[in-house]
Every structure is written in structure tokens, then in C-alpha cells.
Amino acid sequence: MDALITDTLLVSMDPGATGGSGELGIVDRGAVGWTDGELTYVGPTEAIDPNDAARTIDGDGCLTLPGFVNAHVHGRYSVIRGAAQDVPEIEWMDRALDPIGRHVSAEDGIVGAKLTALEAIAAGTTTLGEYAADVATLVDRVYRPFGLRVVATETINEVPGDREDLDPNEPFAFDRDAGREALDRTEALFERYGDDPLVVPAYGPQALDMVSMETLTAVFDRAREQDRTVHVHVAQGERERRAVAARYGEDATTVGVLDREGFLGDHLLAAHLHGATTAERKRLATAGVRMVGCPSSIAAIDGIVPPIVEYREHGGTVGIGTDQAPGTGGHNTLRELRTAALLAKVDRRDPTALDAPAALKIATIGGARALGIDDVVGSLAPGKRADVVVCDLDAVGVAPTAPEPFHTAIPNLVYGTAGAEVRDVFVDGVQLVSAGGIVGVDVDDVVVEANERAERIFADAEEEWRAAGSTLVDDVDAGRL
């Protein structure tokens, strides 16, 4: 055995495999061991000989659980964190984000993805669902070198780049050549990373209003034939609703069109869904469609709580994501769990709507199921990969914790998160975080470069940003920003 974590409060998310108690598979003095990145022991410390391991890691005073799965991320945009907050939803993409985002070069985006990766790793995320155009570059330059597991989704978008003058009440013109090129990049992604243990490719037609029906049909046909995931933004707000109605008819909805065309099924991962009706969400869940909710992003951009709780009630698979930094503010999955739980309680006027154990499940096994990789990660069980997080229960914000009459560490971790709880992080058995510090990466250098690039991007974009006329312009002129 290569390594063994001992004497830890173990939350395996797989009680059947570990003999732990309750739905979280809790073992009071548990141990987790692996060889060549594969978990070989998960259970009580007393039942394993530490001398069998080449390395032992003392987990006393810690909570050990599966690595967090952040199932929906646009990592490039972290380089323009703060670009598009506090504007009406109808303005957010076309008038606030895009005029600045167009000035993000490929190299800028790589630095943004590095920031995303570092923030995610430091907070215990071991898998990212990255969604980007030319996502292979981010995999090669960022996620693979940093050692993260990634579900790499290639964006397929046929809407022209200059969007501030697009009228959502009129059908968008489509660039079919752009769609074909993106589809070719996706197929190349599958060919290139088909055997990579840390990379799983996926199709990413951005949204129903942004891709032609011909391209969508080609994508879904290929996904069914090859048993691949199609990751789509679905029913994500008023702008999309208007554009879909303009193209497909006054009464048309995104879910209705996808259903009519036969696109629903367990190959589909739908992001957001806050613009869908209750009946439509039930239809999606019944059809096996997986969902990823992004509470901070949708609350900030749309002023809406995404239907995570409702989708679970319909029996659907749900993961959680942080979307992009100009919407959520960042990519700390633990912070996202706290936001998700609190928003759900307020939205339902029910303090039990999304409790701490359910939140942890959504960020681990739920996220793995949403991305279609739950046979590999999401829980700690022999045969799965060693994506493991060790959290310090003496960290300010989590301490003090008590084991009886219940484990206060679980709600404390979700609700008291302060950003310093994660002590150690392993992906495929390789240590990425040790004693709270990221291994082998000069974080300060990345931050310095990101600051330099952000200053240039915002300066270069100012004229176009002002011309786009979002409400942020008025805030700046009034001296509020």
C-alpha cells in the first residue's frame, strides 16, 4: 500500500462498501489507503495494519471525505473576476460580460484557468467540469499539469462574437462553419484523451438559442451512439426564453423543444433549469436527465434560486457548480455548498430544505453522477480512484466539534467554512495540497500575472464596455465603483 490515512473521522459516502453508519458512511476512527492511485482499503483503522503502508498520514482531529466535484465551471473568466456583477439579467451577458470578455486573449484565459484551478484545489475540489472553447488548451496548459481531474466540455456556439446589438426578440443568425469547427474540436478531444485517466471529454452545445437544430441533432446522435455526455445550458433565463420563442414560436420553451426533438435522456447534463416550469423539471428528471445547479451564479445574475431541491424531489441526479467568477465571485466548492443550503432554506421557507449531509452528497457522489464518472470517484470505496480530502477540524470556523450525540463536524464544515479547513488533497493518490499549501505551484506568481493582465484587459475594454451601456456604467459615473 502506498499511503494510508489513519484515525480520522471518515465520511465515505458509501456505507455499503465501508461498513460505516448512516447514508454518509461515517466511521468514527476510520482509515483510507491506496496503491497506484486506486483505493484498496476504506474502513476502521483498527482493522488495518499501518505497517502495510509505505506512508502513513495521521488523520486524528480531521474529517476525511471524497474530493469535491465542481460540475460546471468556465475557468478562463477568473482573470476578469468582478466584471459583471449587479446588473439586470437581460444585460449580464451581452452588455456587461462580453464587452470585457472579448478582450481576454488565449494567454489571459490560461492564467484565469490557473486561478480557477488553484482556488478549487485549495478548497478541496478534485474534479472540475470545465466548459470552454478550445478546452484542450486549458487541459494541456493548466488542469493536467496541476494534477486535477477534469471533465472537459468543448463549447459549441454558432452565434457571432459581437453580441451587444443582438435582439433576443429576433432569431439569432448562426455561423454554421463555427459549429462544424467546434464539433471537429470535440471529436479530436475524444480521440486525444480517450485513455487519459484524469480527462473525460464531453460535448458542449452552449444553449438551444445559440446552436442550430442541425448541429444539435448531430451532437445528440453522436452522443447516443458513443455513450457520451452532452452538457447544455438549459432554461437559463429571460434572454434565452425570448430567443427560443423568437426562433421556435411564441409558446415554445427550451425544454419543450428538446423534448419534441427527442433529445432528453441520461446522456444529457442540463445546467441551471431555473427558467423551466415544475412540470418540465419533472419531465427532465423522469427522462433521466442529469442536472447541475449553480446557486451563487444564478442568484447573482438572475436573482433566482436554482431548483436543486425540487429536482432531487423529482428523483433527479443533481450536482453543483460555481459557473464563472464574474457571476459567483469564485470557485470555492465549500462556500458554494453553504450558499446552496441557505438559499434553499429561504426559498422554501423551510430550514430543512437542504441540510448539511445532503449538501455534502451533492458536492461528492452527486457531482460525480452528474458528470457520469461515479464509477471512478465521488465516494471512498475499494476499487475507486484515490481522490481524497482531509479537513482540519481545529480550523477556526469549524472548531469546536463533538462526536456525540451527533457529529457536529458535518454541519460545521458546511455552514462554518472560512476557507482554511482543507489540510490535504489527493487526486489519483497524488498529493496536491499539503498542510494547506498547494504543492509545486508558486501561487503568488500566478496572482501577480493575473493582476497585470486584468488591468490591461479592463483598460482595453473600457470604450466598448461604455458603448454597451450596462447599468454598471451609471454606477461608475456616479462614483459607486
MOJOLIN-V601950 format. One record per helix or strand. SS is the DSSP state (helix for helix, strand for strand). FROM is the first residue (numbers start at 1). TO is the last residue. Records with the same first field share a line. If there is no record, write none. Layout:
SS=FROM-TO, FROM-TO
This chain:
strand=3-11, 21-21, 26-35, 38-44, 55-58, 62-66, 68-73, 125-132, 149-156, 159-159, 174-174, 199-205, 207-207, 230-234, 268-272, 290-293, 318-320, 323-323, 385-385, 388-392, 422-427, 430-434, 437-438
helix=15-18, 45-47, 50-52, 75-80, 89-101, 106-122, 135-146, 176-193, 208-210, 213-226, 238-248, 254-260, 278-286, 295-302, 308-313, 325-328, 333-348, 356-371, 408-415, 443-468, 471-477
